[in-house]
Structure formats: C-alpha cells, structure tokens
Amino acid sequence: MSDRPLTYITVAKVEEVLPGQSRPIQLGQCSILLINEAGSFYALQGVCPHQDLPLADGKIWKGVLDCPWHHFQYDIRTGENLYPRRVYPLRTLPHLCDQVRSLQTYPVQIVGQEVQVGISECCLECFAK
C-alpha cells in the first residue's frame, strides 16, 4: 500500500466470512478479496496479475492463496508471489516476468463485529460514484 491517506470501509461482519473462506468485494474500481485465515482477516487485490482473472474461487491453505485459473500462488499476508517465482528461475521463462507480480494488499481492522478495509482516495472516489 502507498503512503496515501486511507479511509476504512466496512465490508462485512466477522461472522459472515468464516475461517477458511473468502469474499470478493468491489469498491469502485478496486477489486478486493477478503480472506479469513484461522480468524485473522486479510485483504488482497482480487484479480490475478498473471492474466487479470478473478481470484474469488481460489483455494486458501496454510497462508497461501491458489489462483483457480493457472495455480499461481500468493502469500495472503504479504501478497508475494510464491509460485512460479520460487519454483522456476524467471530468467529461464522470460515470458512470465511481467506476469509474476505480487498482489496488492490492503490493511484490515476489526471494529466491534465489523471487518473494515483501508482504501486509498482513488478507490474511495470511484466507490462514491
């Protein structure tokens, strides 16, 4: 996330996204995937940078999100690409270099029973329209 000021938007109630589940959220132009991993909430870019396909049906296991389309894998805490980056040296697959990027992450806070995601002004302006 950048250093821009954030606004926190309520996106769900805690009980609406059970452990091991995710929920796609659209805030203006920002496609976000909210994940509950063992009671901790994370928010990531909701589209895989590999081919711009939605991550909503991806499997979550041991802190890893597996893209349902081509099985690119991402750390849900940091957004870091784990597969194929850590498996194949990208210099041997130059066509993947632009597609193997980390997912953007968004800060999450719990206020009472509400899950809130911090979004930038850009997302907020688009969300308000």
Secondary structure, 3 states (H helix, E strand, C coil): CCCCCEEEEEEEEHHHCCCCCEEEEEECCEEEEEEEECCEEEEEECEECCCCEECCCCEEECCEEECCCCCCEEECCCCCEEECCCCCCHHHCHHHCCCCCCCCEECEEEECCEEEEEEEHHHHHHHHC
